Amino acid sequence: MHDAADDSALIERYLAHAQFEKRLAARTLTLYRGDLFRLHTLAAENHVALTAVQPHHMRRWMANMHSSGRSPRGIALIASGWRGFYAWLGREGLVKSNPLAGMRAPKSAKPLPKALNVDEAVQLAAHRPEQEDPWLQARDAAMVELLYSSGLRVAELTGLDVQASPQARGWIDWQDAQAHVLGKGSKRRSVPVGTQAMAALQAWLGLRDRQLPAQAQAQTALFVGIRGTRLTSQAIWQRLRMRGVQAGISTPVHPHILRHSFASHVLQSSGDLRAVQEMLGHANIGTTQIYTRLDYQHLAKAYDAAHPRAKRKSL
């Protein structure tokens, strides 16, 4: 008959090895101890020695953890500790194979990208801070309108020049209302620019050179700072964060949230996933499919708010 004390002794031997040979931190050892004695309990409940645990045991135990609500990340950390224990048992000649070999913990669900709702996006774009320099106001309004209108990445925005040239990474086609940008992987794409964004860009272009030093007026960048140099991504993040606060938007605003908002709002209106993929410049449509989850979330909220039979009584 199997003696559970033998398994306890094995765990203590391994923890001593981990402490002195692997030099693990005290907190890590405490976590390992808890996870290994949880394994000890599971094995004892199934009347199996730790050295006799099989892959089907591990699969069932991890599935039970998942169904009981433990996060995929938490399960992965526990499995990592167990895997190390069985690797040591193998080196000691106590097991022939690792029951966790090739086994993966449940995948963590990818978090939905945050997006502004339509009202918040319009509120942000329309916001005109009181007592702000008209030059800064026009520039920042043009950046917000363009990011939300065309779903550009911040690096694509900073790379825009006023006019096309052989050296330009990107530019605005003022006649056809398009932004030509250099995206990830040095791939070029063209995206439409909406009416409001074109109007904001024209307004900014009309003011752009008025406050620039004379030597900076030949700068090719579309979006520049007060010294006439091309705006950095960090400067744009800071300006948008401040604008979001001023506009009363509760969600922290940054360039990528406007890209997410563009994608989810276009998808909600058109349902054309392939078009959204092309406008975002995604190489794989699987990357774009995250926005179908955002779209479903929008539909579910509308259903719950409107349908008389949607709300379930709590038990």
Short mmCIF file of the C-alpha atoms (twelve columns), coordinates in Angstrom:
data_MODEL
# 
_entry.id   MODEL 
# 
loop_
_atom_site.group_PDB 
_atom_site.id 
_atom_site.type_symbol 
_atom_site.label_atom_id 
_atom_site.label_alt_id 
_atom_site.label_comp_id 
_atom_site.label_asym_id 
_atom_site.label_seq_id 
_atom_site.Cartn_x 
_atom_site.Cartn_y 
_atom_site.Cartn_z 
_atom_site.pdbx_PDB_model_num 
ATOM 1   C CA . MET A 1   0.000   0.000  0.000   1 
ATOM 2   C CA . HIS A 2   1.268   3.447  -0.870  1 
ATOM 3   C CA . ASP A 3   2.530   5.533  2.050   1 
ATOM 4   C CA . ALA A 4   1.639   9.237  1.692   1 
ATOM 5   C CA . ALA A 5   4.543   10.079 3.990   1 
ATOM 6   C CA . ASP A 6   6.923   8.969  1.232   1 
ATOM 7   C CA . ASP A 7   5.428   11.600 -1.105  1 
ATOM 8   C CA . SER A 8   5.770   14.281 1.568   1 
ATOM 9   C CA . ALA A 9   9.418   13.368 1.981   1 
ATOM 10  C CA . LEU A 10  9.966   13.601 -1.772  1 
ATOM 11  C CA . ILE A 11  8.483   17.098 -1.844  1 
ATOM 12  C CA . GLU A 12  10.699  18.215 1.052   1 
ATOM 13  C CA . ARG A 13  13.775  16.830 -0.711  1 
ATOM 14  C CA . TYR A 14  12.884  18.716 -3.871  1 
ATOM 15  C CA . LEU A 15  12.267  21.970 -1.973  1 
ATOM 16  C CA . ALA A 16  15.652  21.626 -0.281  1 
ATOM 17  C CA . HIS A 17  17.207  21.131 -3.719  1 
ATOM 18  C CA . ALA A 18  15.373  24.184 -5.049  1 
ATOM 19  C CA . GLN A 19  16.481  26.285 -2.085  1 
ATOM 20  C CA . PHE A 20  20.173  25.399 -2.050  1 
ATOM 21  C CA . GLU A 21  20.928  24.344 -5.625  1 
ATOM 22  C CA . LYS A 22  18.600  26.640 -7.582  1 
ATOM 23  C CA . ARG A 23  18.784  29.443 -4.979  1 
ATOM 24  C CA . LEU A 24  15.110  30.321 -5.296  1 
ATOM 25  C CA . ALA A 25  13.702  33.241 -3.310  1 
ATOM 26  C CA . ALA A 26  11.821  32.518 -0.091  1 
ATOM 27  C CA . ARG A 27  8.507   33.689 -1.541  1 
ATOM 28  C CA . THR A 28  8.945   31.462 -4.606  1 
ATOM 29  C CA . LEU A 29  9.679   28.485 -2.351  1 
ATOM 30  C CA . THR A 30  6.533   29.198 -0.348  1 
ATOM 31  C CA . LEU A 31  4.459   29.203 -3.546  1 
ATOM 32  C CA . TYR A 32  6.133   25.987 -4.744  1 
ATOM 33  C CA . ARG A 33  5.423   24.307 -1.396  1 
ATOM 34  C CA . GLY A 34  1.733   25.192 -1.572  1 
ATOM 35  C CA . ASP A 35  1.389   24.020 -5.172  1 
ATOM 36  C CA . LEU A 36  3.274   20.762 -4.587  1 
ATOM 37  C CA . PHE A 37  1.227   19.863 -1.531  1 
ATOM 38  C CA . ARG A 38  -1.906  20.629 -3.549  1 
ATOM 39  C CA . LEU A 39  -0.575  18.048 -6.028  1 
ATOM 40  C CA . HIS A 40  0.061   15.677 -3.109  1 
ATOM 41  C CA . THR A 41  -3.586  16.022 -2.027  1 
ATOM 42  C CA . LEU A 42  -4.911  15.405 -5.527  1 
ATOM 43  C CA . ALA A 43  -2.759  12.304 -5.920  1 
ATOM 44  C CA . ALA A 44  -3.823  10.973 -2.506  1 
ATOM 45  C CA . GLU A 45  -7.510  11.506 -3.344  1 
ATOM 46  C CA . ASN A 46  -6.968  9.389  -6.457  1 
ATOM 47  C CA . HIS A 47  -4.981  6.725  -4.519  1 
ATOM 48  C CA . VAL A 48  -1.921  7.213  -6.678  1 
ATOM 49  C CA . ALA A 49  1.675   7.910  -5.673  1 
ATOM 50  C CA . LEU A 50  3.307   11.076 -6.960  1 
ATOM 51  C CA . THR A 51  5.776   8.932  -8.899  1 
ATOM 52  C CA . ALA A 52  2.869   7.105  -10.578 1 
ATOM 53  C CA . VAL A 53  0.909   10.172 -11.757 1 
ATOM 54  C CA . GLN A 54  0.048   9.932  -15.459 1 
ATOM 55  C CA . PRO A 55  -0.754  12.575 -18.122 1 
ATOM 56  C CA . HIS A 56  -4.486  11.819 -17.919 1 
ATOM 57  C CA . HIS A 57  -4.412  12.709 -14.207 1 
ATOM 58  C CA . MET A 58  -2.733  16.026 -14.994 1 
ATOM 59  C CA . ARG A 59  -5.201  16.857 -17.758 1 
ATOM 60  C CA . ARG A 60  -8.150  16.195 -15.466 1 
ATOM 61  C CA . TRP A 61  -6.713  18.183 -12.575 1 
ATOM 62  C CA . MET A 62  -5.909  21.194 -14.751 1 
ATOM 63  C CA . ALA A 63  -9.374  21.026 -16.331 1 
ATOM 64  C CA . ASN A 64  -10.925 20.984 -12.844 1 
ATOM 65  C CA . MET A 65  -8.900  24.035 -11.832 1 
ATOM 66  C CA . HIS A 66  -10.042 25.836 -14.954 1 
ATOM 67  C CA . SER A 67  -13.717 24.972 -14.451 1 
ATOM 68  C CA . SER A 68  -13.541 26.091 -10.820 1 
ATOM 69  C CA . GLY A 69  -12.534 29.574 -11.952 1 
ATOM 70  C CA . ARG A 70  -8.764  29.645 -11.612 1 
ATOM 71  C CA . SER A 71  -7.208  31.864 -14.256 1 
ATOM 72  C CA . PRO A 72  -5.207  30.371 -17.146 1 
ATOM 73  C CA . ARG A 73  -2.166  32.288 -15.926 1 
ATOM 74  C CA . GLY A 74  -2.560  30.852 -12.424 1 
ATOM 75  C CA . ILE A 75  -2.862  27.314 -13.821 1 
ATOM 76  C CA . ALA A 76  0.220   27.865 -15.977 1 
ATOM 77  C CA . LEU A 77  2.253   28.932 -12.922 1 
ATOM 78  C CA . ILE A 78  1.132   25.875 -10.937 1 
ATOM 79  C CA . ALA A 79  1.899   23.565 -13.867 1 
ATOM 80  C CA . SER A 80  5.350   25.131 -14.206 1 
ATOM 81  C CA . GLY A 81  6.155   24.263 -10.586 1 
ATOM 82  C CA . TRP A 82  4.850   20.716 -11.028 1 
ATOM 83  C CA . ARG A 83  6.830   20.301 -14.247 1 
ATOM 84  C CA . GLY A 84  10.038  21.310 -12.461 1 
ATOM 85  C CA . PHE A 85  9.317   18.806 -9.688  1 
ATOM 86  C CA . TYR A 86  8.874   15.956 -12.183 1 
ATOM 87  C CA . ALA A 87  11.982  16.987 -14.111 1 
ATOM 88  C CA . TRP A 88  13.919  16.601 -10.839 1 
ATOM 89  C CA . LEU A 89  12.282  13.226 -10.158 1 
ATOM 90  C CA . GLY A 90  13.417  12.138 -13.616 1 
ATOM 91  C CA . ARG A 91  17.015  13.158 -12.925 1 
ATOM 92  C CA . GLU A 92  16.826  11.215 -9.653  1 
ATOM 93  C CA . GLY A 93  15.679  8.148  -11.583 1 
ATOM 94  C CA . LEU A 94  12.324  8.024  -9.793  1 
ATOM 95  C CA . VAL A 95  10.080  8.497  -12.839 1 
ATOM 96  C CA . LYS A 96  10.514  7.401  -16.439 1 
ATOM 97  C CA . SER A 97  8.737   10.370 -18.000 1 
ATOM 98  C CA . ASN A 98  7.326   13.755 -17.042 1 
ATOM 99  C CA . PRO A 99  3.485   13.557 -16.952 1 
ATOM 100 C CA . LEU A 100 3.364   17.226 -17.965 1 
ATOM 101 C CA . ALA A 101 5.632   16.839 -21.001 1 
ATOM 102 C CA . GLY A 102 4.095   18.594 -23.997 1 
ATOM 103 C CA . MET A 103 1.054   19.640 -21.978 1 
ATOM 104 C CA . ARG A 104 -0.075  23.259 -22.064 1 
ATOM 105 C CA . ALA A 105 -2.216  25.139 -19.592 1 
ATOM 106 C CA . PRO A 106 -5.449  26.713 -20.922 1 
ATOM 107 C CA . LYS A 107 -4.771  29.811 -22.976 1 
ATOM 108 C CA . SER A 108 -5.525  33.177 -21.437 1 
ATOM 109 C CA . ALA A 109 -8.258  35.047 -23.244 1 
ATOM 110 C CA . LYS A 110 -6.855  38.068 -25.000 1 
ATOM 111 C CA . PRO A 111 -8.249  41.217 -23.414 1 
ATOM 112 C CA . LEU A 112 -10.463 43.292 -25.658 1 
ATOM 113 C CA . PRO A 113 -8.778  46.470 -26.842 1 
ATOM 114 C CA . LYS A 114 -10.365 49.460 -25.180 1 
ATOM 115 C CA . ALA A 115 -12.316 51.756 -27.466 1 
ATOM 116 C CA . LEU A 116 -14.258 54.956 -26.973 1 
ATOM 117 C CA . ASN A 117 -17.945 54.826 -27.768 1 
ATOM 118 C CA . VAL A 118 -19.140 57.003 -30.656 1 
ATOM 119 C CA . ASP A 119 -20.317 59.840 -28.401 1 
ATOM 120 C CA . GLU A 120 -16.986 59.956 -26.573 1 
ATOM 121 C CA . ALA A 121 -15.020 59.958 -29.839 1 
ATOM 122 C CA . VAL A 122 -17.118 62.841 -31.208 1 
ATOM 123 C CA . GLN A 123 -16.817 64.694 -27.894 1 
ATOM 124 C CA . LEU A 124 -13.032 64.358 -27.979 1 
ATOM 125 C CA . ALA A 125 -12.770 65.470 -31.604 1 
ATOM 126 C CA . ALA A 126 -15.074 68.463 -31.100 1 
ATOM 127 C CA . HIS A 127 -13.410 69.649 -27.898 1 
ATOM 128 C CA . ARG A 128 -11.788 73.078 -28.100 1 
ATOM 129 C CA . PRO A 129 -9.986  73.938 -24.841 1 
ATOM 130 C CA . GLU A 130 -10.656 77.455 -23.612 1 
ATOM 131 C CA . GLN A 131 -7.734  79.863 -23.570 1 
ATOM 132 C CA . GLU A 132 -5.510  77.477 -25.518 1 
ATOM 133 C CA . ASP A 133 -3.223  78.805 -28.213 1 
ATOM 134 C CA . PRO A 134 -5.176  78.551 -31.518 1 
ATOM 135 C CA . TRP A 135 -2.075  77.082 -33.152 1 
ATOM 136 C CA . LEU A 136 -1.892  74.174 -30.685 1 
ATOM 137 C CA . GLN A 137 -5.653  73.794 -30.770 1 
ATOM 138 C CA . ALA A 138 -5.703  73.451 -34.560 1 
ATOM 139 C CA . ARG A 139 -2.785  70.998 -34.586 1 
ATOM 140 C CA . ASP A 140 -4.184  68.738 -31.870 1 
ATOM 141 C CA . ALA A 141 -7.670  68.777 -33.387 1 
ATOM 142 C CA . ALA A 142 -6.207  67.697 -36.730 1 
ATOM 143 C CA . MET A 143 -4.282  64.850 -35.068 1 
ATOM 144 C CA . VAL A 144 -7.360  63.567 -33.228 1 
ATOM 145 C CA . GLU A 145 -9.569  63.795 -36.308 1 
ATOM 146 C CA . LEU A 146 -7.020  61.986 -38.481 1 
ATOM 147 C CA . LEU A 147 -6.322  59.203 -35.963 1 
ATOM 148 C CA . TYR A 148 -10.038 58.555 -35.499 1 
ATOM 149 C CA . SER A 149 -10.896 59.033 -39.188 1 
ATOM 150 C CA . SER A 150 -8.268  56.692 -40.626 1 
ATOM 151 C CA . GLY A 151 -7.085  54.388 -37.833 1 
ATOM 152 C CA . LEU A 152 -3.422  55.309 -38.164 1 
ATOM 153 C CA . ARG A 153 -0.733  54.068 -35.807 1 
ATOM 154 C CA . VAL A 154 1.060   56.843 -33.949 1 
ATOM 155 C CA . ALA A 155 4.306   56.100 -35.846 1 
ATOM 156 C CA . GLU A 156 2.411   56.467 -39.113 1 
ATOM 157 C CA . LEU A 157 1.053   59.822 -37.928 1 
ATOM 158 C CA . THR A 158 4.468   61.170 -36.952 1 
ATOM 159 C CA . GLY A 159 5.878   60.029 -40.312 1 
ATOM 160 C CA . LEU A 160 3.476   62.123 -42.384 1 
ATOM 161 C CA . ASP A 161 4.864   64.943 -44.503 1 
ATOM 162 C CA . VAL A 162 2.931   67.875 -45.926 1 
ATOM 163 C CA . GLN A 163 3.604   66.794 -49.510 1 
ATOM 164 C CA . ALA A 164 4.709   63.649 -51.319 1 
ATOM 165 C CA . SER A 165 8.415   63.319 -52.047 1 
ATOM 166 C CA . PRO A 166 10.880  60.484 -52.750 1 
ATOM 167 C CA . GLN A 167 12.066  60.695 -49.140 1 
ATOM 168 C CA . ALA A 168 8.611   60.885 -47.529 1 
ATOM 169 C CA . ARG A 169 7.486   58.002 -45.305 1 
ATOM 170 C CA . GLY A 170 3.925   59.214 -45.622 1 
ATOM 171 C CA . TRP A 171 1.869   62.151 -46.845 1 
ATOM 172 C CA . ILE A 172 -1.657  63.470 -47.340 1 
ATOM 173 C CA . ASP A 173 -3.167  63.452 -50.801 1 
ATOM 174 C CA . TRP A 174 -5.074  66.716 -50.465 1 
ATOM 175 C CA . GLN A 175 -6.994  66.266 -53.715 1 
ATOM 176 C CA . ASP A 176 -8.180  62.679 -53.224 1 
ATOM 177 C CA . ALA A 177 -8.547  62.872 -49.412 1 
ATOM 178 C CA . GLN A 178 -6.234  59.943 -48.663 1 
ATOM 179 C CA . ALA A 179 -3.399  59.315 -46.255 1 
ATOM 180 C CA . HIS A 180 -0.479  57.353 -47.711 1 
ATOM 181 C CA . VAL A 181 1.537   55.779 -44.896 1 
ATOM 182 C CA . LEU A 182 4.429   53.413 -44.269 1 
ATOM 183 C CA . GLY A 183 3.216   50.793 -41.805 1 
ATOM 184 C CA . LYS A 184 4.732   47.806 -40.025 1 
ATOM 185 C CA . GLY A 185 7.138   45.745 -42.080 1 
ATOM 186 C CA . SER A 186 7.735   48.782 -44.316 1 
ATOM 187 C CA . LYS A 187 4.429   48.077 -46.058 1 
ATOM 188 C CA . ARG A 188 2.739   51.020 -47.741 1 
ATOM 189 C CA . ARG A 189 -1.007  51.478 -47.704 1 
ATOM 190 C CA . SER A 190 -3.515  54.200 -48.480 1 
ATOM 191 C CA . VAL A 191 -6.540  54.936 -46.329 1 
ATOM 192 C CA . PRO A 192 -9.422  57.360 -46.857 1 
ATOM 193 C CA . VAL A 193 -9.595  60.518 -44.782 1 
ATOM 194 C CA . GLY A 194 -13.064 61.695 -43.734 1 
ATOM 195 C CA . THR A 195 -14.585 65.110 -44.428 1 
ATOM 196 C CA . GLN A 196 -14.216 66.379 -40.852 1 
ATOM 197 C CA . ALA A 197 -10.599 65.234 -40.710 1 
ATOM 198 C CA . MET A 198 -9.781  66.902 -44.047 1 
ATOM 199 C CA . ALA A 199 -11.317 70.153 -42.822 1 
ATOM 200 C CA . ALA A 200 -9.268  69.965 -39.605 1 
ATOM 201 C CA . LEU A 201 -6.101  69.222 -41.569 1 
ATOM 202 C CA . GLN A 202 -6.706  72.170 -43.912 1 
ATOM 203 C CA . ALA A 203 -7.279  74.456 -40.912 1 
ATOM 204 C CA . TRP A 204 -4.029  73.252 -39.345 1 
ATOM 205 C CA . LEU A 205 -2.120  73.658 -42.602 1 
ATOM 206 C CA . GLY A 206 -3.293  77.260 -42.804 1 
ATOM 207 C CA . LEU A 207 -1.786  78.009 -39.364 1 
ATOM 208 C CA . ARG A 208 1.178   75.664 -39.367 1 
ATOM 209 C CA . ASP A 209 3.924   78.074 -40.478 1 
ATOM 210 C CA . ARG A 210 2.708   81.136 -38.576 1 
ATOM 211 C CA . GLN A 211 4.506   80.391 -35.312 1 
ATOM 212 C CA . LEU A 212 7.490   78.503 -36.665 1 
ATOM 213 C CA . PRO A 213 10.971  80.042 -36.654 1 
ATOM 214 C CA . ALA A 214 11.991  81.137 -40.159 1 
ATOM 215 C CA . GLN A 215 14.607  78.391 -40.430 1 
ATOM 216 C CA . ALA A 216 12.016  75.744 -39.483 1 
ATOM 217 C CA . GLN A 217 9.399   76.675 -42.079 1 
ATOM 218 C CA . ALA A 218 11.040  74.394 -44.618 1 
ATOM 219 C CA . GLN A 219 10.402  71.414 -42.293 1 
ATOM 220 C CA . THR A 220 8.603   68.742 -44.275 1 
ATOM 221 C CA . ALA A 221 6.746   67.144 -41.346 1 
ATOM 222 C CA . LEU A 222 2.998   67.699 -41.238 1 
ATOM 223 C CA . PHE A 223 2.837   67.716 -37.445 1 
ATOM 224 C CA . VAL A 224 5.491   69.800 -35.732 1 
ATOM 225 C CA . GLY A 225 6.166   71.249 -32.298 1 
ATOM 226 C CA . ILE A 226 6.619   74.912 -31.450 1 
ATOM 227 C CA . ARG A 227 10.338  74.702 -32.303 1 
ATOM 228 C CA . GLY A 228 9.503   73.419 -35.759 1 
ATOM 229 C CA . THR A 229 10.757  69.860 -35.290 1 
ATOM 230 C CA . ARG A 230 8.725   66.755 -36.135 1 
ATOM 231 C CA . LEU A 231 6.477   65.724 -33.249 1 
ATOM 232 C CA . THR A 232 7.517   62.559 -31.417 1 
ATOM 233 C CA . SER A 233 5.185   59.714 -30.493 1 
ATOM 234 C CA . GLN A 234 5.697   60.531 -26.819 1 
ATOM 235 C CA . ALA A 235 4.633   64.158 -27.339 1 
ATOM 236 C CA . ILE A 236 1.467   63.025 -29.127 1 
ATOM 237 C CA . TRP A 237 0.617   60.602 -26.299 1 
ATOM 238 C CA . GLN A 238 0.990   63.432 -23.778 1 
ATOM 239 C CA . ARG A 239 -1.139  65.865 -25.781 1 
ATOM 240 C CA . LEU A 240 -3.935  63.328 -26.299 1 
ATOM 241 C CA . ARG A 241 -3.954  62.278 -22.649 1 
ATOM 242 C CA . MET A 242 -4.313  65.919 -21.589 1 
ATOM 243 C CA . ARG A 243 -7.007  66.572 -24.202 1 
ATOM 244 C CA . GLY A 244 -9.003  63.564 -23.022 1 
ATOM 245 C CA . VAL A 245 -8.968  64.836 -19.443 1 
ATOM 246 C CA . GLN A 246 -9.987  68.323 -20.554 1 
ATOM 247 C CA . ALA A 247 -12.833 66.888 -22.645 1 
ATOM 248 C CA . GLY A 248 -14.159 64.921 -19.662 1 
ATOM 249 C CA . ILE A 249 -13.465 61.479 -21.137 1 
ATOM 250 C CA . SER A 250 -13.230 58.951 -18.277 1 
ATOM 251 C CA . THR A 251 -11.138 56.467 -20.286 1 
ATOM 252 C CA . PRO A 252 -7.452  57.479 -20.647 1 
ATOM 253 C CA . VAL A 253 -7.007  58.657 -24.243 1 
ATOM 254 C CA . HIS A 254 -3.991  57.669 -26.334 1 
ATOM 255 C CA . PRO A 255 -3.337  57.226 -30.066 1 
ATOM 256 C CA . HIS A 256 -4.052  53.489 -30.091 1 
ATOM 257 C CA . ILE A 257 -7.448  53.861 -28.422 1 
ATOM 258 C CA . LEU A 258 -8.457  56.075 -31.352 1 
ATOM 259 C CA . ARG A 259 -7.253  53.358 -33.746 1 
ATOM 260 C CA . HIS A 260 -9.362  50.794 -31.856 1 
ATOM 261 C CA . SER A 261 -12.334 53.170 -31.871 1 
ATOM 262 C CA . PHE A 262 -12.020 53.700 -35.623 1 
ATOM 263 C CA . ALA A 263 -11.935 49.942 -36.272 1 
ATOM 264 C CA . SER A 264 -14.826 48.994 -34.001 1 
ATOM 265 C CA . HIS A 265 -17.077 51.848 -35.203 1 
ATOM 266 C CA . VAL A 266 -16.438 51.127 -38.894 1 
ATOM 267 C CA . LEU A 267 -17.097 47.435 -38.293 1 
ATOM 268 C CA . GLN A 268 -20.312 48.157 -36.388 1 
ATOM 269 C CA . SER A 269 -21.574 50.274 -39.274 1 
ATOM 270 C CA . SER A 270 -20.383 48.217 -42.241 1 
ATOM 271 C CA . GLY A 271 -19.809 44.679 -41.033 1 
ATOM 272 C CA . ASP A 272 -16.962 44.490 -43.578 1 
ATOM 273 C CA . LEU A 273 -14.118 42.812 -41.714 1 
ATOM 274 C CA . ARG A 274 -11.892 42.579 -44.799 1 
ATOM 275 C CA . ALA A 275 -12.126 46.314 -45.466 1 
ATOM 276 C CA . VAL A 276 -11.243 47.070 -41.840 1 
ATOM 277 C CA . GLN A 277 -8.263  44.714 -42.127 1 
ATOM 278 C CA . GLU A 278 -6.976  46.578 -45.183 1 
ATOM 279 C CA . MET A 279 -7.463  50.007 -43.638 1 
ATOM 280 C CA . LEU A 280 -5.653  48.973 -40.448 1 
ATOM 281 C CA . GLY A 281 -2.829  47.359 -42.411 1 
ATOM 282 C CA . HIS A 282 -3.117  43.972 -40.667 1 
ATOM 283 C CA . ALA A 283 -1.233  41.215 -42.481 1 
ATOM 284 C CA . ASN A 284 -3.508  38.548 -40.975 1 
ATOM 285 C CA . ILE A 285 -7.282  38.880 -40.742 1 
ATOM 286 C CA . GLY A 286 -7.116  36.972 -37.462 1 
ATOM 287 C CA . THR A 287 -5.614  40.118 -35.906 1 
ATOM 288 C CA . THR A 288 -8.610  42.123 -37.097 1 
ATOM 289 C CA . GLN A 289 -11.138 39.602 -35.787 1 
ATOM 290 C CA . ILE A 290 -10.676 40.945 -32.252 1 
ATOM 291 C CA . TYR A 291 -12.999 43.754 -33.345 1 
ATOM 292 C CA . THR A 292 -15.812 41.311 -34.004 1 
ATOM 293 C CA . ARG A 293 -15.808 40.694 -30.256 1 
ATOM 294 C CA . LEU A 294 -16.073 44.419 -29.662 1 
ATOM 295 C CA . ASP A 295 -18.951 44.520 -32.123 1 
ATOM 296 C CA . TYR A 296 -20.745 41.671 -30.341 1 
ATOM 297 C CA . GLN A 297 -20.275 43.477 -27.039 1 
ATOM 298 C CA . HIS A 298 -21.991 46.519 -28.536 1 
ATOM 299 C CA . LEU A 299 -24.872 44.374 -29.815 1 
ATOM 300 C CA . ALA A 300 -25.267 42.569 -26.501 1 
ATOM 301 C CA . LYS A 301 -25.505 45.846 -24.600 1 
ATOM 302 C CA . ALA A 302 -28.095 47.187 -27.031 1 
ATOM 303 C CA . TYR A 303 -30.091 43.943 -26.731 1 
ATOM 304 C CA . ASP A 304 -30.012 43.983 -22.928 1 
ATOM 305 C CA . ALA A 305 -31.105 47.613 -22.861 1 
ATOM 306 C CA . ALA A 306 -33.931 47.290 -25.383 1 
ATOM 307 C CA . HIS A 307 -35.427 43.806 -25.312 1 
ATOM 308 C CA . PRO A 308 -38.208 43.287 -22.722 1 
ATOM 309 C CA . ARG A 309 -37.209 39.656 -22.203 1 
ATOM 310 C CA . ALA A 310 -33.451 40.231 -22.107 1 
ATOM 311 C CA . LYS A 311 -32.905 40.700 -18.396 1 
ATOM 312 C CA . ARG A 312 -32.781 37.478 -16.438 1 
ATOM 313 C CA . LYS A 313 -33.961 37.339 -12.857 1 
ATOM 314 C CA . SER A 314 -31.238 36.647 -10.363 1 
ATOM 315 C CA . LEU A 315 -31.661 33.367 -8.524  1 
# 
